[in-house]
Amino acid sequence: MRQRIEPGPGQESVWDFPRPPIAVPDTRTVTVSFAGRVLVETTRAVRVLETSQAPAFYLPLADVDESMLRRNDRRTGCEWKGVAHYFDIVVGDRVAPNAAWGYDEPTPRFDAIRDHIAVYAASVDRCTVNGHVVEPNAGDFYGGWITPDVVGPFKGGPGSMFW
C-alpha cells in the first residue's frame, strides 16, 4: 500500500504531479555518462511530470553526442506522448541496449520533447542533475530519475503496478 511522503522545503511530491502528465522546461545542468564518455551535458532539459512517477528528463539531441547512439527496432506506445523509438548507447565494446528513447512525432501536447531523448539511469554509468547523482527509478518500465528534490513513493517498484 502506498502512502504519500510529505515533501520538505525545496522538494516536490510525485503525488502532486498531474494526470495527464505535463512537459516542463528545466534549466538545471543535466549530465549523462557512459563508458568514460559524456553522452550529454545540457541546461535545456524538459521534465515530464506524471502522478506517482519520478520525473523523466528529456534531453535535446542538439546537446547529445549522437555518435554514441545506435537506433534500434524497438517501439512502444504511450497514451499521452505517442510512439517511442529506442536507442542503444554504444562506446567501443560496451553496449547499453534500449537505454534511451525518444519520439519522432510526439502528440501536440508533448511537442516540447520532439528532438529529445530520455535515458534510463540504471542503464548508464552516471546521471546527474545540478551535480546530484540520480537514483534510477525501480523496475524496468518507467524511466524516471529520482533526485533529492522529489519524494514518492515512486511507481515502478515491486507491488506498484496497479497504483
Secondary structure, DSSP 4 states (H G I P E B T S, - for coil): ---PPPP-TT-EEGGGS-SS-EEEEE-S-EEEEETTEEEEEES-EEEEEETTEEEEEEEEGGGB-GGGEEEEEEEEEETTTEEEEEEEEEETTEEEEEEEEE-SS--GGGGGGTTEEEE-GGGSSEEEETTEEPEEPSSSS---EE-TTEE---TTSTT-TT-
